[in-house]
């Protein structure tokens, strides 16, 4: 495989929450729940639903791709080709939660509207997701 055909690796975060799967599912599949730990949005857990996520930088168009209650939900995020997937697994009253942020391009590709590369953006977002999942979402579902 040539360097130009390689893509930036997906981001994967895996944690176990001391919370029932129903509570975690609600936190990651309702607009109110997502806003509490992530960003303002108008998400609905309906395949094909188009919604927005409002970050400090822009308002991104998104679309729900898959809903498999209470095990999996995925959606597109913005125009970059990103796909965000949440996997949930019941562990007898606790919940294993995995976030996957895929859809990255070649490492040196520039991400519009920024002047940053895919790899640089991925590394920054990897750190961001770490804090969002392990601190912000944990606080919501375990609080």
N, CA, C and O atoms as CSV, one atom per row, in Angstrom:
chain,resi,resn,atom,element,x,y,z
A,1,UNK,N,N,0.853,-1.181,0.000
A,1,UNK,CA,C,0.000,0.000,0.000
A,1,UNK,C,C,0.892,1.236,0.000
A,1,UNK,O,O,1.792,1.345,0.834
A,2,UNK,N,N,0.663,2.148,-0.904
A,2,UNK,CA,C,1.482,3.359,-0.957
A,2,UNK,C,C,1.054,4.330,0.139
A,2,UNK,O,O,-0.040,4.230,0.694
A,3,UNK,N,N,1.942,5.266,0.432
A,3,UNK,CA,C,1.663,6.250,1.485
A,3,UNK,C,C,0.380,7.021,1.187
A,3,UNK,O,O,-0.389,7.319,2.102
A,4,UNK,N,N,0.144,7.344,-0.075
A,4,UNK,CA,C,-1.031,8.152,-0.430
A,4,UNK,C,C,-2.340,7.390,-0.231
A,4,UNK,O,O,-3.397,8.009,-0.114
A,5,UNK,N,N,-2.286,6.040,-0.191
A,5,UNK,CA,C,-3.510,5.260,-0.017
A,5,UNK,C,C,-3.834,5.006,1.450
A,5,UNK,O,O,-4.930,4.550,1.773
A,6,UNK,N,N,-2.898,5.296,2.331
A,6,UNK,CA,C,-3.133,5.059,3.754
A,6,UNK,C,C,-4.074,6.115,4.313
A,6,UNK,O,O,-4.079,7.264,3.872
A,7,UNK,N,N,-4.872,5.701,5.297
A,7,UNK,CA,C,-5.745,6.656,5.962
A,7,UNK,C,C,-5.386,6.711,7.441
A,7,UNK,O,O,-4.773,5.796,7.991
A,8,UNK,N,N,-5.779,7.793,8.053
A,8,UNK,CA,C,-5.543,7.990,9.479
A,8,UNK,C,C,-6.353,6.951,10.252
A,8,UNK,O,O,-7.512,6.711,9.912
A,9,UNK,N,N,-5.779,6.332,11.275
A,9,UNK,CA,C,-6.523,5.317,12.029
A,9,UNK,C,C,-7.712,5.912,12.785
A,9,UNK,O,O,-7.688,7.064,13.218
A,10,UNK,N,N,-8.747,5.089,12.928
A,10,UNK,CA,C,-9.918,5.522,13.675
A,10,UNK,C,C,-9.550,5.801,15.129
A,10,UNK,O,O,-8.537,5.321,15.638
A,11,UNK,N,N,-10.389,6.579,15.769
A,11,UNK,CA,C,-10.268,6.809,17.212
A,11,UNK,C,C,-11.187,5.796,17.882
A,11,UNK,O,O,-12.326,5.606,17.457
A,12,UNK,N,N,-10.689,5.150,18.925
A,12,UNK,CA,C,-11.494,4.158,19.653
A,12,UNK,C,C,-11.295,4.393,21.144
A,12,UNK,O,O,-10.166,4.386,21.635
A,13,UNK,N,N,-12.392,4.601,21.860
A,13,UNK,CA,C,-12.362,4.777,23.311
A,13,UNK,C,C,-13.263,3.729,23.935
A,13,UNK,O,O,-14.422,3.590,23.545
A,14,UNK,N,N,-12.738,2.995,24.898
A,14,UNK,CA,C,-13.495,1.930,25.536
A,14,UNK,C,C,-13.413,2.104,27.047
A,14,UNK,O,O,-12.324,2.148,27.621
A,15,UNK,N,N,-14.581,2.201,27.686
A,15,UNK,CA,C,-14.648,2.382,29.137
A,15,UNK,C,C,-15.779,1.530,29.698
A,15,UNK,O,O,-16.658,1.078,28.964
A,16,UNK,N,N,-15.742,1.319,31.005
A,16,UNK,CA,C,-16.855,0.655,31.692
A,16,UNK,C,C,-17.437,1.663,32.677
A,16,UNK,O,O,-16.733,2.204,33.529
A,17,UNK,N,N,-18.741,1.900,32.539
A,17,UNK,CA,C,-19.440,2.817,33.428
A,17,UNK,C,C,-20.166,2.028,34.509
A,17,UNK,O,O,-20.702,0.951,34.248
A,18,UNK,N,N,-20.180,2.560,35.699
A,18,UNK,CA,C,-20.943,1.974,36.795
A,18,UNK,C,C,-22.365,2.527,36.696
A,18,UNK,O,O,-22.817,3.297,37.544
A,19,UNK,N,N,-23.053,2.108,35.629
A,19,UNK,CA,C,-24.412,2.581,35.342
A,19,UNK,C,C,-25.098,1.549,34.458
A,19,UNK,O,O,-24.447,0.891,33.647
A,20,UNK,N,N,-26.420,1.407,34.614
A,20,UNK,CA,C,-27.153,0.449,33.781
A,20,UNK,C,C,-27.176,0.884,32.313
A,20,UNK,O,O,-27.115,2.074,32.004
A,21,UNK,N,N,-27.264,-0.086,31.430
A,21,UNK,CA,C,-27.221,0.191,29.995
A,21,UNK,C,C,-28.331,1.154,29.562
A,21,UNK,O,O,-28.115,1.964,28.661
A,22,UNK,N,N,-29.508,1.082,30.181
A,22,UNK,CA,C,-30.615,1.973,29.814
A,22,UNK,C,C,-30.248,3.433,30.063
A,22,UNK,O,O,-30.607,4.306,29.272
A,23,UNK,N,N,-29.542,3.700,31.148
A,23,UNK,CA,C,-29.151,5.076,31.475
A,23,UNK,C,C,-28.104,5.588,30.487
A,23,UNK,O,O,-28.164,6.736,30.046
A,24,UNK,N,N,-27.153,4.732,30.146
A,24,UNK,CA,C,-26.122,5.130,29.180
A,24,UNK,C,C,-26.756,5.331,27.806
A,24,UNK,O,O,-26.435,6.292,27.108
A,25,UNK,N,N,-27.664,4.420,27.414
A,25,UNK,CA,C,-28.339,4.545,26.122
A,25,UNK,C,C,-29.070,5.889,26.035
A,25,UNK,O,O,-28.982,6.573,25.016
A,26,UNK,N,N,-29.774,6.264,27.074
A,26,UNK,CA,C,-30.498,7.532,27.089
A,26,UNK,C,C,-29.542,8.721,26.960
A,26,UNK,O,O,-29.859,9.707,26.294
A,27,UNK,N,N,-28.376,8.625,27.596
A,27,UNK,CA,C,-27.400,9.724,27.561
A,27,UNK,C,C,-26.771,9.897,26.183
A,27,UNK,O,O,-26.314,10.989,25.846
A,28,UNK,N,N,-26.742,8.825,25.377
A,28,UNK,CA,C,-26.092,8.922,24.070
A,28,UNK,C,C,-27.062,8.895,22.893
A,28,UNK,O,O,-26.635,8.927,21.739
A,29,UNK,N,N,-28.373,8.835,23.177
A,29,UNK,CA,C,-29.343,8.790,22.074
A,29,UNK,C,C,-30.502,9.763,22.239
A,29,UNK,O,O,-31.519,9.621,21.561
A,30,UNK,N,N,-30.374,10.738,23.116
A,30,UNK,CA,C,-31.380,11.803,23.206
A,30,UNK,C,C,-30.665,13.138,23.062
A,30,UNK,O,O,-29.512,13.280,23.470
A,31,UNK,N,N,-31.347,14.107,22.487
A,31,UNK,CA,C,-30.739,15.427,22.302
A,31,UNK,C,C,-30.310,16.014,23.649
A,31,UNK,O,O,-29.224,16.582,23.770
A,32,UNK,N,N,-31.175,15.871,24.659
A,32,UNK,CA,C,-30.863,16.418,25.984
A,32,UNK,C,C,-29.661,15.698,26.593
A,32,UNK,O,O,-28.774,16.328,27.169
A,33,UNK,N,N,-29.642,14.375,26.460
A,33,UNK,CA,C,-28.534,13.595,27.000
A,33,UNK,C,C,-27.217,13.952,26.347
A,33,UNK,O,O,-26.219,14.160,27.036
A,34,UNK,N,N,-27.201,14.026,25.017
A,34,UNK,CA,C,-25.966,14.339,24.283
A,34,UNK,C,C,-25.477,15.736,24.612
A,34,UNK,O,O,-24.273,15.952,24.750
A,35,UNK,N,N,-26.396,16.693,24.741
A,35,UNK,CA,C,-25.981,18.062,25.061
A,35,UNK,C,C,-25.329,18.132,26.442
A,35,UNK,O,O,-24.429,18.941,26.666
A,36,UNK,N,N,-25.775,17.301,27.348
A,36,UNK,CA,C,-25.261,17.328,28.715
A,36,UNK,C,C,-23.774,16.974,28.794
A,36,UNK,O,O,-23.061,17.485,29.657
A,37,UNK,N,N,-23.309,16.109,27.904
A,37,UNK,CA,C,-21.908,15.694,27.966
A,37,UNK,C,C,-21.098,16.060,26.730
A,37,UNK,O,O,-19.874,15.935,26.736
A,38,UNK,N,N,-21.772,16.516,25.656
A,38,UNK,CA,C,-21.061,16.767,24.402
A,38,UNK,C,C,-21.337,18.170,23.870
A,38,UNK,O,O,-20.636,19.111,24.243
A,39,UNK,N,N,-22.340,18.333,23.010
A,39,UNK,CA,C,-22.627,19.627,22.392
A,39,UNK,C,C,-24.119,19.756,22.108
A,39,UNK,O,O,-24.829,18.752,22.039
A,40,UNK,N,N,-24.603,21.005,21.943
A,40,UNK,CA,C,-25.995,21.212,21.543
A,40,UNK,C,C,-26.284,20.502,20.218
A,40,UNK,O,O,-25.425,20.447,19.338
A,41,UNK,N,N,-27.511,19.954,20.082
A,41,UNK,CA,C,-27.855,19.147,18.914
A,41,UNK,C,C,-29.361,18.980,18.850
A,41,UNK,O,O,-30.078,19.385,19.765
A,42,UNK,N,N,-29.836,18.388,17.775
A,42,UNK,CA,C,-31.261,18.018,17.718
A,42,UNK,C,C,-31.386,16.562,17.251
A,42,UNK,O,O,-32.161,16.235,16.353
A,43,UNK,N,N,-30.594,15.711,17.897
A,43,UNK,CA,C,-30.546,14.282,17.603
A,43,UNK,C,C,-31.860,13.590,17.932
A,43,UNK,O,O,-32.520,13.932,18.914
A,44,UNK,N,N,-32.233,12.631,17.120
A,44,UNK,CA,C,-33.329,11.700,17.420
A,44,UNK,C,C,-32.853,10.315,16.998
A,44,UNK,O,O,-32.256,10.175,15.931
A,45,UNK,N,N,-33.104,9.279,17.818
A,45,UNK,CA,C,-32.630,7.935,17.493
A,45,UNK,C,C,-33.495,7.239,16.441
A,45,UNK,O,O,-34.126,6.215,16.702
A,46,UNK,N,N,-33.502,7.832,15.241
A,46,UNK,CA,C,-34.298,7.315,14.133
A,46,UNK,C,C,-33.386,7.242,12.906
A,46,UNK,O,O,-32.826,8.253,12.482
A,47,UNK,N,N,-33.243,6.047,12.342
A,47,UNK,CA,C,-32.385,5.900,11.163
A,47,UNK,C,C,-32.858,6.831,10.048
A,47,UNK,O,O,-34.044,6.878,9.725
A,48,UNK,N,N,-31.901,7.580,9.460
A,48,UNK,CA,C,-32.213,8.529,8.400
A,48,UNK,C,C,-32.465,9.939,8.891
A,48,UNK,O,O,-32.496,10.872,8.089
A,49,UNK,N,N,-32.649,10.119,10.211
A,49,UNK,CA,C,-32.912,11.451,10.768
A,49,UNK,C,C,-31.709,12.361,10.533
A,49,UNK,O,O,-30.581,12.002,10.870
A,50,UNK,N,N,-31.947,13.536,9.956
A,50,UNK,CA,C,-30.890,14.521,9.769
A,50,UNK,C,C,-30.939,15.501,10.923
A,50,UNK,O,O,-32.010,15.972,11.307
A,51,UNK,N,N,-29.769,15.806,11.477
A,51,UNK,CA,C,-29.707,16.680,12.642
A,51,UNK,C,C,-28.430,17.504,12.600
A,51,UNK,O,O,-27.634,17.375,11.670
A,52,UNK,N,N,-28.234,18.349,13.606
A,52,UNK,CA,C,-27.025,19.162,13.662
A,52,UNK,C,C,-26.329,18.951,15.004
A,52,UNK,O,O,-26.946,18.579,16.002
A,53,UNK,N,N,-25.036,19.202,14.988
A,53,UNK,CA,C,-24.248,19.306,16.217
A,53,UNK,C,C,-23.568,20.665,16.158
A,53,UNK,O,O,-22.899,20.992,15.177
A,54,UNK,N,N,-23.742,21.449,17.208
A,54,UNK,CA,C,-23.198,22.805,17.227
A,54,UNK,C,C,-21.955,22.836,18.123
A,54,UNK,O,O,-22.051,22.742,19.347
A,55,UNK,N,N,-20.780,22.970,17.482
A,55,UNK,CA,C,-19.526,23.075,18.235
A,55,UNK,C,C,-19.151,24.544,18.360
A,55,UNK,O,O,-19.846,25.425,17.856
A,56,UNK,N,N,-18.046,24.786,19.038
A,56,UNK,CA,C,-17.575,26.165,19.177
A,56,UNK,C,C,-17.090,26.708,17.841
A,56,UNK,O,O,-16.959,27.921,17.682
A,57,UNK,N,N,-16.820,25.830,16.879
A,57,UNK,CA,C,-16.281,26.249,15.588
A,57,UNK,C,C,-17.340,26.383,14.510
A,57,UNK,O,O,-17.275,27.296,13.686
A,58,UNK,N,N,-18.318,25.481,14.505
A,58,UNK,CA,C,-19.309,25.472,13.433
A,58,UNK,C,C,-20.508,24.620,13.827
A,58,UNK,O,O,-20.476,23.886,14.814
A,59,UNK,N,N,-21.569,24.737,13.028
A,59,UNK,CA,C,-22.708,23.851,13.160
A,59,UNK,C,C,-22.584,22.808,12.063
A,59,UNK,O,O,-22.567,23.144,10.879
A,60,UNK,N,N,-22.498,21.543,12.456
A,60,UNK,CA,C,-22.266,20.448,11.510
A,60,UNK,C,C,-23.550,19.694,11.211
A,60,UNK,O,O,-24.330,19.385,12.111
A,61,UNK,N,N,-23.759,19.402,9.925
A,61,UNK,CA,C,-24.885,18.569,9.518
A,61,UNK,C,C,-24.519,17.112,9.776
A,61,UNK,O,O,-23.392,16.685,9.525
A,62,UNK,N,N,-25.492,16.357,10.281
A,62,UNK,CA,C,-25.266,14.960,10.630
A,62,UNK,C,C,-26.472,14.134,10.193
A,62,UNK,O,O,-27.537,14.675,9.895
A,63,UNK,N,N,-26.286,12.810,10.159
A,63,UNK,CA,C,-27.387,11.922,9.786
A,63,UNK,C,C,-27.240,10.603,10.527
A,63,UNK,O,O,-26.161,10.012,10.557
A,64,UNK,N,N,-28.337,10.148,11.124
A,64,UNK,CA,C,-28.339,8.875,11.836
A,64,UNK,C,C,-28.262,7.735,10.807
A,64,UNK,O,O,-29.063,7.672,9.874
A,65,UNK,N,N,-27.286,6.840,10.994
A,65,UNK,CA,C,-27.100,5.710,10.086
A,65,UNK,C,C,-27.709,4.425,10.623
A,65,UNK,O,O,-28.325,3.667,9.873
A,66,UNK,N,N,-27.540,4.174,11.926
A,66,UNK,CA,C,-28.002,2.912,12.494
A,66,UNK,C,C,-28.445,3.112,13.932
A,66,UNK,O,O,-27.808,3.829,14.705
A,67,UNK,N,N,-29.560,2.457,14.279
A,67,UNK,CA,C,-30.044,2.430,15.658
A,67,UNK,C,C,-30.401,0.983,15.977
A,67,UNK,O,O,-31.303,0.403,15.373
A,68,UNK,N,N,-29.681,0.415,16.933
A,68,UNK,CA,C,-29.949,-0.955,17.390
A,68,UNK,C,C,-30.021,-0.896,18.920
A,68,UNK,O,O,-29.060,-1.221,19.617
A,69,UNK,N,N,-31.182,-0.474,19.418
A,69,UNK,CA,C,-31.367,-0.250,20.861
A,69,UNK,C,C,-31.251,-1.552,21.634
A,69,UNK,O,O,-31.821,-2.556,21.206
A,70,UNK,N,N,-30.545,-1.579,22.743
A,70,UNK,CA,C,-29.680,-0.552,23.339
A,70,UNK,C,C,-28.195,-0.832,23.087
A,70,UNK,O,O,-27.349,-0.507,23.920
A,71,UNK,N,N,-27.882,-1.434,21.939
A,71,UNK,CA,C,-26.510,-1.892,21.698
A,71,UNK,C,C,-25.651,-1.002,20.819
A,71,UNK,O,O,-24.439,-0.937,21.024
A,72,UNK,N,N,-26.244,-0.304,19.836
A,72,UNK,CA,C,-25.420,0.427,18.884
A,72,UNK,C,C,-26.192,1.573,18.263
A,72,UNK,O,O,-27.376,1.451,17.947
A,73,UNK,N,N,-25.497,2.692,18.095
A,73,UNK,CA,C,-26.041,3.817,17.341
A,73,UNK,C,C,-24.869,4.461,16.594
A,73,UNK,O,O,-23.776,4.610,17.140
A,74,UNK,N,N,-25.119,4.841,15.329
A,74,UNK,CA,C,-24.059,5.501,14.570
A,74,UNK,C,C,-24.647,6.623,13.738
A,74,UNK,O,O,-25.814,6.589,13.349
A,75,UNK,N,N,-23.804,7.626,13.470
A,75,UNK,CA,C,-24.235,8.770,12.675
A,75,UNK,C,C,-23.044,9.418,11.977
A,75,UNK,O,O,-21.901,9.313,12.423
A,76,UNK,N,N,-23.347,10.095,10.864
A,76,UNK,CA,C,-22.317,10.890,10.196
A,76,UNK,C,C,-22.174,12.190,10.961
A,76,UNK,O,O,-23.110,12.633,11.627
A,77,UNK,N,N,-20.993,12.805,10.865
A,77,UNK,CA,C,-20.772,14.096,11.523
A,77,UNK,C,C,-20.045,14.996,10.538
A,77,UNK,O,O,-18.882,14.763,10.207
A,78,UNK,N,N,-20.744,16.027,10.073
A,78,UNK,CA,C,-20.146,17.022,9.196
A,78,UNK,C,C,-19.905,16.528,7.782
A,78,UNK,O,O,-20.440,15.506,7.352
A,79,UNK,N,N,-19.073,17.296,7.068
A,79,UNK,CA,C,-18.829,17.048,5.644
A,79,UNK,C,C,-17.513,16.323,5.392
A,79,UNK,O,O,-17.126,16.131,4.239
A,80,UNK,N,N,-16.817,15.915,6.460
A,80,UNK,CA,C,-15.488,15.324,6.314
A,80,UNK,C,C,-15.518,13.827,6.010
A,80,UNK,O,O,-14.492,13.244,5.662
A,81,UNK,N,N,-16.686,13.209,6.140
A,81,UNK,CA,C,-16.762,11.762,5.965
A,81,UNK,C,C,-16.696,11.009,7.285
A,81,UNK,O,O,-16.599,9.782,7.309
A,82,UNK,N,N,-16.751,11.759,8.387
A,82,UNK,CA,C,-16.670,11.129,9.709
A,82,UNK,C,C,-17.927,10.338,10.031
A,82,UNK,O,O,-19.039,10.730,9.675
A,83,UNK,N,N,-17.725,9.205,10.718
A,83,UNK,CA,C,-18.821,8.416,11.263
A,83,UNK,C,C,-18.503,8.168,12.732
A,83,UNK,O,O,-17.413,7.711,13.075
A,84,UNK,N,N,-19.467,8.474,13.590
A,84,UNK,CA,C,-19.350,8.242,15.026
A,84,UNK,C,C,-20.258,7.066,15.376
A,84,UNK,O,O,-21.437,7.058,15.023
A,85,UNK,N,N,-19.703,6.074,16.074
A,85,UNK,CA,C,-20.486,4.916,16.484
A,85,UNK,C,C,-20.302,4.699,17.978
A,85,UNK,O,O,-19.184,4.739,18.491
A,86,UNK,N,N,-21.404,4.473,18.662
A,86,UNK,CA,C,-21.384,4.115,20.079
A,86,UNK,C,C,-21.847,2.663,20.198
A,86,UNK,O,O,-22.915,2.301,19.703
A,87,UNK,N,N,-21.037,1.840,20.857
A,87,UNK,CA,C,-21.408,0.450,21.144
A,87,UNK,C,C,-21.599,0.320,22.647
A,87,UNK,O,O,-20.772,0.794,23.426
A,88,UNK,N,N,-22.692,-0.323,23.056
A,88,UNK,CA,C,-22.980,-0.532,24.472
A,88,UNK,C,C,-23.159,-2.016,24.738
A,88,UNK,O,O,-23.757,-2.735,23.937
A,89,UNK,N,N,-22.636,-2.469,25.870
A,89,UNK,CA,C,-22.774,-3.875,26.257
A,89,UNK,C,C,-23.105,-3.938,27.737
A,89,UNK,O,O,-22.409,-3.355,28.568
A,90,UNK,N,N,-24.178,-4.654,28.056
A,90,UNK,CA,C,-24.615,-4.815,29.445
A,90,UNK,C,C,-23.660,-5.747,30.190
A,90,UNK,O,O,-23.386,-6.858,29.738
A,91,UNK,N,N,-23.157,-5.286,31.332
A,91,UNK,CA,C,-22.266,-6.092,32.175
A,91,UNK,C,C,-22.887,-6.231,33.566
A,91,UNK,O,O,-22.293,-5.803,34.557
A,92,UNK,N,N,-24.063,-6.818,33.641
A,92,UNK,CA,C,-24.737,-7.042,34.928
A,92,UNK,C,C,-24.855,-5.776,35.772
A,92,UNK,O,O,-24.387,-5.732,36.910
A,93,UNK,N,N,-25.474,-4.763,35.212
A,93,UNK,CA,C,-25.686,-3.520,35.944
A,93,UNK,C,C,-24.673,-2.436,35.617
A,93,UNK,O,O,-24.903,-1.261,35.903
A,94,UNK,N,N,-23.575,-2.817,35.030
A,94,UNK,CA,C,-22.599,-1.841,34.526
A,94,UNK,C,C,-22.709,-1.866,33.008
A,94,UNK,O,O,-23.371,-2.735,32.441
A,95,UNK,N,N,-22.056,-0.907,32.351
A,95,UNK,CA,C,-22.125,-0.835,30.894
A,95,UNK,C,C,-20.749,-0.628,30.303
A,95,UNK,O,O,-20.039,0.315,30.654
A,96,UNK,N,N,-20.378,-1.530,29.393
A,96,UNK,CA,C,-19.169,-1.311,28.600
A,96,UNK,C,C,-19.565,-0.399,27.450
A,96,UNK,O,O,-20.520,-0.679,26.725
A,97,UNK,N,N,-18.829,0.695,27.287
A,97,UNK,CA,C,-19.136,1.697,26.264
A,97,UNK,C,C,-17.917,1.869,25.373
A,97,UNK,O,O,-16.807,2.091,25.857
A,98,UNK,N,N,-18.133,1.765,24.071
A,98,UNK,CA,C,-17.052,1.976,23.111
A,98,UNK,C,C,-17.488,3.038,22.112
A,98,UNK,O,O,-18.559,2.946,21.512
A,99,UNK,N,N,-16.641,4.044,21.946
A,99,UNK,CA,C,-16.847,5.079,20.935
A,99,UNK,C,C,-15.845,4.831,19.819
A,99,UNK,O,O,-14.662,4.609,20.079
A,100,UNK,N,N,-16.317,4.869,18.574
A,100,UNK,CA,C,-15.434,4.769,17.419
A,100,UNK,C,C,-15.691,5.977,16.526
A,100,UNK,O,O,-16.823,6.236,16.120
A,101,UNK,N,N,-14.618,6.711,16.227
A,101,UNK,CA,C,-14.684,7.870,15.329
A,101,UNK,C,C,-13.879,7.480,14.094
A,101,UNK,O,O,-12.649,7.496,14.113
A,102,UNK,N,N,-14.588,7.129,13.017
A,102,UNK,CA,C,-13.946,6.658,11.796
A,102,UNK,C,C,-14.205,7.628,10.645
A,102,UNK,O,O,-14.834,8.671,10.820
A,103,UNK,N,N,-13.705,7.258,9.464
A,103,UNK,CA,C,-13.946,8.075,8.278
A,103,UNK,C,C,-12.863,9.100,8.014
A,103,UNK,O,O,-13.115,10.125,7.382
A,104,UNK,N,N,-11.673,8.835,8.488
A,104,UNK,CA,C,-10.555,9.765,8.290
A,104,UNK,C,C,-9.951,9.580,6.904
A,104,UNK,O,O,-10.071,8.519,6.291
A,105,UNK,N,N,-9.309,10.624,6.432
A,105,UNK,CA,C,-8.653,10.588,5.130
A,105,UNK,C,C,-7.165,10.313,5.272
A,105,UNK,O,O,-6.711,9.781,6.285
A,106,UNK,N,N,-6.415,10.684,4.244
A,106,UNK,CA,C,-4.965,10.502,4.243
A,106,UNK,C,C,-4.332,11.442,5.266
A,106,UNK,O,O,-4.819,12.554,5.470
A,107,UNK,N,N,-3.244,11.002,5.912
A,107,UNK,CA,C,-2.630,11.778,6.996
A,107,UNK,C,C,-2.301,13.227,6.646
A,107,UNK,O,O,-2.459,14.118,7.480
A,108,UNK,N,N,-1.840,13.468,5.405
A,108,UNK,CA,C,-1.400,14.814,5.037
A,108,UNK,C,C,-2.486,15.667,4.399
A,108,UNK,O,O,-2.254,16.840,4.106
A,109,UNK,N,N,-3.674,15.097,4.176
A,109,UNK,CA,C,-4.767,15.885,3.595
A,109,UNK,C,C,-5.140,17.018,4.540
A,109,UNK,O,O,-5.196,16.831,5.756
A,110,UNK,N,N,-5.390,18.175,3.983
A,110,UNK,CA,C,-5.782,19.343,4.772
A,110,UNK,C,C,-7.290,19.299,4.994
A,110,UNK,O,O,-8.061,18.999,4.082
A,111,UNK,N,N,-7.692,19.605,6.222
A,111,UNK,CA,C,-9.106,19.592,6.569
A,111,UNK,C,C,-9.693,20.997,6.448
A,111,UNK,O,O,-9.306,21.908,7.182
A,112,UNK,N,N,-10.626,21.161,5.519
A,112,UNK,CA,C,-11.316,22.440,5.388
A,112,UNK,C,C,-12.283,22.574,6.562
A,112,UNK,O,O,-12.823,21.553,6.988
A,113,UNK,N,N,-12.531,23.732,7.101
A,113,UNK,CA,C,-11.996,25.023,6.686
A,113,UNK,C,C,-10.681,25.373,7.385
A,113,UNK,O,O,-10.225,26.512,7.287
A,114,UNK,N,N,-10.067,24.427,8.080
A,114,UNK,CA,C,-8.817,24.707,8.791
A,114,UNK,C,C,-7.629,24.503,7.856
A,114,UNK,O,O,-7.800,24.106,6.704
A,115,UNK,N,N,-6.456,24.769,8.345
A,115,UNK,CA,C,-5.235,24.489,7.582
A,115,UNK,C,C,-4.497,23.312,8.215
A,115,UNK,O,O,-3.311,23.106,7.955
A,116,UNK,N,N,-5.202,22.538,9.048
A,116,UNK,CA,C,-4.599,21.412,9.753
A,116,UNK,C,C,-4.752,20.125,8.945
A,116,UNK,O,O,-5.695,19.969,8.170
A,117,UNK,N,N,-3.815,19.218,9.140
A,117,UNK,CA,C,-3.872,17.938,8.433
A,117,UNK,C,C,-4.855,16.992,9.123
A,117,UNK,O,O,-5.242,17.199,10.273
A,118,UNK,N,N,-5.243,15.956,8.392
A,118,UNK,CA,C,-6.110,14.923,8.963
A,118,UNK,C,C,-5.451,14.316,10.203
A,118,UNK,O,O,-6.111,14.135,11.227
A,119,UNK,N,N,-4.152,14.002,10.120
A,119,UNK,CA,C,-3.469,13.362,11.239
A,119,UNK,C,C,-3.426,14.284,12.456
A,119,UNK,O,O,-3.671,13.835,13.576
A,120,UNK,N,N,-3.120,15.554,12.255
A,120,UNK,CA,C,-3.064,16.503,13.370
A,120,UNK,C,C,-4.442,16.653,14.017
A,120,UNK,O,O,-4.566,16.661,15.242
A,121,UNK,N,N,-5.464,16.770,13.184
A,121,UNK,CA,C,-6.840,16.900,13.695
A,121,UNK,C,C,-7.240,15.644,14.450
A,121,UNK,O,O,-7.843,15.734,15.519
A,122,UNK,N,N,-6.914,14.472,13.912
A,122,UNK,CA,C,-7.240,13.207,14.567
A,122,UNK,C,C,-6.581,13.117,15.940
A,122,UNK,O,O,-7.212,12.694,16.909
A,123,UNK,N,N,-5.312,13.515,16.023
A,123,UNK,CA,C,-4.601,13.438,17.298
A,123,UNK,C,C,-5.201,14.386,18.332
A,123,UNK,O,O,-5.322,14.032,19.505
A,124,UNK,N,N,-5.573,15.575,17.904
A,124,UNK,CA,C,-6.231,16.532,18.802
A,124,UNK,C,C,-7.577,15.977,19.264
A,124,UNK,O,O,-7.904,16.035,20.449
A,125,UNK,N,N,-8.349,15.442,18.330
A,125,UNK,CA,C,-9.671,14.920,18.676
A,125,UNK,C,C,-9.561,13.661,19.527
A,125,UNK,O,O,-10.431,13.404,20.359
A,126,UNK,N,N,-8.513,12.876,19.333
A,126,UNK,CA,C,-8.292,11.689,20.160
A,126,UNK,C,C,-8.190,12.100,21.631
A,126,UNK,O,O,-8.798,11.473,22.498
A,127,UNK,N,N,-7.429,13.139,21.901
A,127,UNK,CA,C,-7.309,13.649,23.278
A,127,UNK,C,C,-8.643,14.196,23.771
A,127,UNK,O,O,-9.013,13.990,24.927
A,128,UNK,N,N,-9.364,14.891,22.897
A,128,UNK,CA,C,-10.666,15.436,23.270
A,128,UNK,C,C,-11.664,14.349,23.624
A,128,UNK,O,O,-12.362,14.444,24.633
A,129,UNK,N,N,-11.730,13.309,22.787
A,129,UNK,CA,C,-12.657,12.208,23.055
A,129,UNK,C,C,-12.318,11.511,24.371
A,129,UNK,O,O,-13.213,11.081,25.098
A,130,UNK,N,N,-11.031,11.399,24.674
A,130,UNK,CA,C,-10.616,10.762,25.928
A,130,UNK,C,C,-11.284,11.460,27.113
A,130,UNK,O,O,-11.859,10.810,27.986
A,131,UNK,N,N,-11.200,12.786,27.129
A,131,UNK,CA,C,-11.775,13.569,28.223
A,131,UNK,C,C,-13.310,13.544,28.183
A,131,UNK,O,O,-13.968,13.418,29.215
A,132,UNK,N,N,-13.856,13.666,26.987
A,132,UNK,CA,C,-15.317,13.686,26.845
A,132,UNK,C,C,-15.935,12.382,27.337
A,132,UNK,O,O,-16.911,12.401,28.086
A,133,UNK,N,N,-15.368,11.248,26.918
A,133,UNK,CA,C,-15.939,9.951,27.285
A,133,UNK,C,C,-15.657,9.613,28.746
A,133,UNK,O,O,-16.566,9.267,29.500
A,134,UNK,N,N,-14.388,9.716,29.136
A,134,UNK,CA,C,-14.019,9.224,30.468
A,134,UNK,C,C,-14.373,10.196,31.591
A,134,UNK,O,O,-14.510,9.781,32.742
A,135,UNK,N,N,-14.523,11.478,31.276
A,135,UNK,CA,C,-14.888,12.437,32.326
A,135,UNK,C,C,-16.321,12.940,32.159
A,135,UNK,O,O,-17.154,12.732,33.041
A,136,UNK,N,N,-16.615,13.599,31.042
A,136,UNK,CA,C,-17.932,14.233,30.867
A,136,UNK,C,C,-19.075,13.230,30.831
A,136,UNK,O,O,-20.047,13.366,31.574
A,137,UNK,N,N,-18.961,12.210,29.960
A,137,UNK,CA,C,-20.041,11.231,29.858
A,137,UNK,C,C,-20.116,10.406,31.145
A,137,UNK,O,O,-21.210,10.104,31.621
A,138,UNK,N,N,-18.973,10.042,31.705
A,138,UNK,CA,C,-18.966,9.283,32.979
A,138,UNK,C,C,-19.709,10.043,34.063
A,138,UNK,O,O,-20.489,9.448,34.807
A,139,UNK,N,N,-19.484,11.340,34.166
A,139,UNK,CA,C,-20.141,12.168,35.189
A,139,UNK,C,C,-21.664,12.150,35.009
A,139,UNK,O,O,-22.412,12.083,35.984
A,140,UNK,N,N,-22.109,12.210,33.751
A,140,UNK,CA,C,-23.554,12.205,33.463
A,140,UNK,C,C,-24.188,10.864,33.830
A,140,UNK,O,O,-25.225,10.831,34.491
A,141,UNK,N,N,-23.570,9.757,33.403
A,141,UNK,CA,C,-24.223,8.459,33.614
A,141,UNK,C,C,-24.018,7.879,35.006
A,141,UNK,O,O,-24.831,7.082,35.474
A,142,UNK,N,N,-22.939,8.273,35.667
A,142,UNK,CA,C,-22.689,7.750,37.020
A,142,UNK,C,C,-23.161,8.705,38.105
A,142,UNK,O,O,-23.227,8.339,39.279
A,143,UNK,N,N,-23.490,9.941,37.706
A,143,UNK,CA,C,-23.864,10.968,38.681
A,143,UNK,C,C,-25.247,10.783,39.263
A,143,UNK,O,O,-25.679,11.582,40.095
